Amino acid sequence: MLSAPCPRSPPILLPGKRTSFECSPTMPRGCASCVTGRAAVRRPPRGTPLCRPCFLAAVEADVGDLTEAAALFRPGDVVAVGMSGGKDSTALAAILSTLNARRQWRLRLCLLAIDEGIAGYRDDSLEAATATAASLGLPLTVLSYKDLYGWSMDEVVARVGRVGNCTYCGVWRRQALERGAAFLGADVLATGHNADDMAETVLMNLLRGDIGRLRRRSLPRVKPFKYTYEKEIVLYCHYRRLTYFATECVAPCGPASALLCKQ
């Protein structure tokens, strides 16, 4: 069983620090949406000045409108939300929980985390995921590589070295998410891939000639953040004071390793 979040864990970010996307001396003082509020941020990509409440409402409205327009979910669906403890999955869980109640989608949300068995990385991020699950009142299920495949990533690295280890991890992680979602009886798997991630994934698959991989899925997988910029997600977590884990993996095999694991 996972322990409560440890306040001594430095990689877990507690919001409050000013970001580079917040208001500057050149920003208009008034919010372009409510007019009466003081602008706090220029929202990407057009740089629209918004106050904090209007920014949060705009991000939630865009995600909600996309979800409904694309019919990503149906009433009564069991939705497994891939939960790493990072900013994207944390924001996704928070927004889906908010919109599910506000728009009466009648979804059953559950969080699904994968423990790759990377000491000093995944154990800390799972603490952030546990804190998010508790704050949102959502169930969290954790599956490990060790239980699913008989190997942890630390054991794989010890055997094969760092060259190519991200290939193992990326393949195992995608399969683990689908197996976990099936175990939960989920109708849909929702992941926190944002617009930046989508562009990187498409470009990488095009460059290596694996276009077919873009549609290779056994369980319906949706990405409600596919039109949401990474900067927006950082600011959303900051203004909603969401706790998330922000340290990079301690066992990467090369500069493209982060992209391999995100796909």
N, C-alpha and C positions, 0 to 999 in steps of 0.2 A: 504494500500500500504506500502511496506517495505521501510524503510528509508535507506539512504546511510550508508555505514559502519562507525561505530564510532571509531575514533582512540584511544579512552580511554578504549575500551573493551579489557582487558588483556588476555582473553583466545585465541584471534585471533593471530596466530603466523606470524610474519614477518620474512622471512628467512634471514640468515646472520650469525647465531650462528653456530659454528663448531660442527659437529656431531662426535660420537664415531666411525663411519664407515669410516671417512676420513683418508687421508694419515698419516702414522706414520714413525718414523725414520727407521724402518725395511723394508718399502715398496720400491720396485724398483723405480728408478727415472723416467724411461721411460714408456710411454703408450704402452701396448701390441698390440693395434690396429693400431694406426697411427704412432707409433715409435717415431715421432718427439715431441709429446706433453709430458708434465710432468704429471706423474700419480697423481691423486687426490683421488682415491678411489679403494678399492678392491671389485669388484662386486660379490655379493653372487650368487650361493653358492660356487663357486670354488675359489674365491678370486683373480680373474683376475684383474691386475692393469690397470686402464683406466684413461685417462684425462677426464675432465668434458664434453667437447663436444662429445667425443666418448661414454661415459656412457649414456648420454641422447639419442644419436642416437641408441645405442644398445637396450635400453629399448623400445623405439618406434618401432624399427624394429621387435623385438620379439612379441610385441602385434599385430603389423600389420600382421606379417606372420601367427600367430595363428588365427587371425580373418579371413584371407583369406583361410587358409587351412581347417578350420572348417566350412567355409561358414556361419559365424554368421549373416551376413547381406546380403541383395540383393540390387542392385542399385535401388534407389527410395524409399527405406524403410524410414518410419518415426520412429526414434529411441528416445524413452524416456529414459533419463539418470537419474537414481535415484541420487538425490543431497542432501547430508546432510550438506555439508560445511566442512566435515572432509577431511583428507589427501587423502583417497582412492577415494572418489567421485570427489574431485577437480582434482586429477591427471588424472582420467579417462576422465573427460570432456575435459581437456586440450589435452590429447593424441588423443582422437577420433576426436576432432576438427582439430588438426594438420594433422592426417593421412587422414581424409576425403578430405582435400584440396590437400595434397601431392600425394595421391594414386588415386584420382578422384573416390571415392566410390559413390558419388552422393547421400549421405544420407541427410535427413533432421533431424538435431539434435535439441532436446528440453530438457531442464532441468526440473526435477520434484522433488519438495521438499515437505516433509510432516511435518506439525507443530503439534506436539503431545500436545502442551499446557503445557510445563514444564518451568515455569518461572525461569530465571537465567541460562538456558541451551539452549533450542531450539531458543529462541529469538536472542541470540548472534550468534549462528551458522548460522542462516538465513541471518545475515548481511554478513558473509563470503561468503555464497552461492550467495548472490546478487552481491557482488564484483566480484566473479568469472564469473558470467553470463555477467556482464557488460564488463569485460576485454576480454572475448571471443566473444562477440557479439551474444550470444545465448539467446533465450527467456526462462524465468523462470516462472513456474507455481507453486503456493503454495496452497496445500489443507490442511485443519485442521481437527483434530479429532472432534472438536466441531461442524463443519459444517456437517461432514459425519455421526457422531454417536450421536451427542447431548451432548457429554461429553468431557472434556479435561482430560489429565492425572492427573493434579493437583486435579481435582474434584474426579477422581477415587481414588486417594491416600487418599483424605480426607474422602471418604466413606468406603473403604475397608482396609486402612492401607498399609504398605509397603510389607506385606507378599503376594506374588503372583501378585503384580501389574505389574511386567515385563511380565507375561504371557498375560495379557490383551494387553499390549503395543505391544508385538511381533506379536500377531495375528492381531491386528488392523492395524499395520504398513504394513504388507505384503498385506493385503486386500486393504489398502488405495493406495499403489503403483500400484496395478493392476487396481483399479478403476480410478486412475488418468491417467494411461497410456491409458486406454480405452477412457476416456474423451478427451484426446489429439489426438485420432485416431491413436495411435502408433501401428506399426506392431511388434515391439520388445521392451522389457524392458531391459536395460543394467544396471547392478549394479557393484559396485566397490569391490566385494569380491575378496580378494587376496588368494594366495596359503595357507597362514597360516589360514585364515578364512575357506577355504574349508576343510582343514584337521580337524579343530575343529568341524565343522558342521557334517561331516561324522562320526567322533568319537562319538559325542553326540547322534546322531540318532541311531547309532549301540548300544550304551550302554543302551538306553531306549527302544530298540526293535521296532523302528519306521522307518524301512528302506524304506517303501513305501512313506514316506514323502519327500524323496530325489527327487522324480520325480513328486510330486503333484503340478502342475501349470496349470492355465487356459489360460495364455498368455505366448507366448515364452519369456523366460528370459535367457539372456546370461551374461557370466562373462569373459570379455576379460583379466582380471588380474588373472585368475585361476592358472597360472603357474608363476606369478610374486610375488616375496617375499616382505613382508612388509618392510624390510630394503631398498629394491630398491625403493619403493614408497616414503618413507621418504626422501631418497637422491634425487629422481627426483624432488619432490616439493622444496627441498632446493636449488638445482642448477638452477631450472627454476624460482626461486623466486616467487612461488605461495603462495598466502595467504590462510590459512586454519584454522579451528577451532579444538583445541586439548584437550578440557576439557571433562572429563568423565561425564556421566549423573549424575545429583544431586539426583536422586530418584531411585537408584538401590535397588533390594530386596534381593540380595545375591551375592556370588562370581561367579555364573554361569549366572548372569543376562545379561552381555554383550553378551554372546554367544546366548542367547535366542533372543535378539533383532537383531542380525546379520543375523540369518537364513532366 
